[in-house]
């Protein structure tokens, strides 16, 4: 990522997907990454990324400091600084990009949490390592409506016989031809990279999800037929 007029600019290396190339080429450099067009309507699919600061002794615990949500066109729906409920002991500025001045007059956590919850309701969320963001927001989201690029097998790396998540910056370079996270992170930039990864693999991703759900239901039905599961296991206990 380069700096232009004091603002981050995406540097395109090579195009791995024509739709990504077209989206980037159509945008003046000084408008990236905050806006790539005029379409700012909420969509069924949204992308989210958060930045954290450290709280408690040594700043070892994480607290939400900024949250960004984009629509499926890659435009910002919500971008909020957040004042944590606890005293910040490590701003983690080199990575988070958060400074004391950003949080001084920021809205409190509960206010932003409500805004995010309302915006995410009934929508599919795309992001990278989303469990960390949802944990920081103290929110739950329906598992079937989560698209986590850190946990999608074709984007993971096999190590020691197991699939391990890969860094978003590496995936952005290899899959999209984009350079991100050089220095301070931008949640707009990171959310957009995760969104582009999802859109690139969307057809196969959704087909795989549907197949997996069908196989799960088929296995459950077969188990019930064989007496392997009781009715309460399917319907849930009261």
Secondary structure, 3 states (H helix, E strand, C coil): CEEECCEEECEECCCCCHHHHHHHHCCCHHHCCCCCCCCCCCCCEEEEEEEEEEECHHHCEEEEEEEEEEECCCCEEEEEECECCCCEEECCHHHHCCCHHHHHCCCEHHHHHHHHHHHHCCCEEEECCHHHHHHHHCCCCCHHHEEECCCCHHHCEEECCEEECCCHHHHHHHHHCEECCCCCCCHHHHHHHHHHHHHHHHHHHHHHHHHHHHHHHHHHHHHHHCCCCCHHHHHCCC
